């Protein structure tokens, strides 16, 4: 597979589209500055929350396109919420923080944070950073889908091979004949080959 190009701030700025954004910040004044920068570019702020909010529930309820977290330091509860969101309803998460602890950065990335930015929040850089985070998130999701598809295909091939082996043993067929018989049974029953294979395996297991 050819290497995927790395997104840059300049490259993705042109692809900007209106987004539904959830802001998480314990300082209303700071959140207000960020909100103005986003709404000036036609993005919609669906919620402004503090770090004590149930982010997992709010993301489920509001379904934002992206979550922006601006905190001095991410605590354990925030990271646990990020883990749950990334597992159940993944979306880009951008975290601005003043904490450059390598262990915290590693934990945040592991929790599914798309961009971890250390230092003061400059409103002029928010949009490029946001776009880079979205591009990286979409690339990761595409790779994850490819990996999931490959795993599914491998599992299905193993299932078909096992069912073929059962037919070969039960009917004393060679491999080619067993496969042809499975294809015919699948067509006659209007089933996918892998679904037929599963039914053959299940029936064989009942006889064990």
Phi, psi and omega in degrees: 000128180295149180296138180279137181295142178281130179290147176239159180302318183291322185293322187269348181301323182291342184267011184302138177221158179300134182235152172264114191246136171255127179256136176236113183201133180278353182245106183305321182296319180291320178296325180296319178298316180293320180297318179299319180296323182282315182292334176296338177256022174075011176280150182255129176270112183272341178193146169240115187237158171269169183294342180277356181288158175279088186298321181301313180293321182290324176294320177298317184288318188260340179049058178290157176286329184208150177244129176246124181245123179238099184224154176297322178201136179282131179265179184298321182297318179299314182295322177295320176297319179297320176302311183296317180296316181295329180280319189263324184211067187301141177201162180297136176231125177249129181240119172260132184208167175255003185258114181257024178298120182303324180294321179291320178300315179298318180295320181294316179296318178297329180283352177107010177291126184281327179216129180242109188246119181263135178120180180295148181275111177264112183307331181291337182261355184299312184295313176300318179296318179299316181293321177297317180299318180295318179297317179295319179299314182295322176297315180297317180296322178296316178296321179296320178296319178299317179296316179298318179297319180295319178295319179296316180298319179295316180297321180292321179297319179297321179296315180296318179297321180293316179296321178298320178296324178296314179296319180300320181284314184291320186253004178055049178260160169275175186298317182295318181292321180295319180294318179297321179295320179296318179297319180294317179298319180296318179293318181296326183263003180056047180242154168291151182301320182291326178292321175297317180302317179297320181292323177295319179295316180299316179296320180293322181294330179293335182271353182285000000 
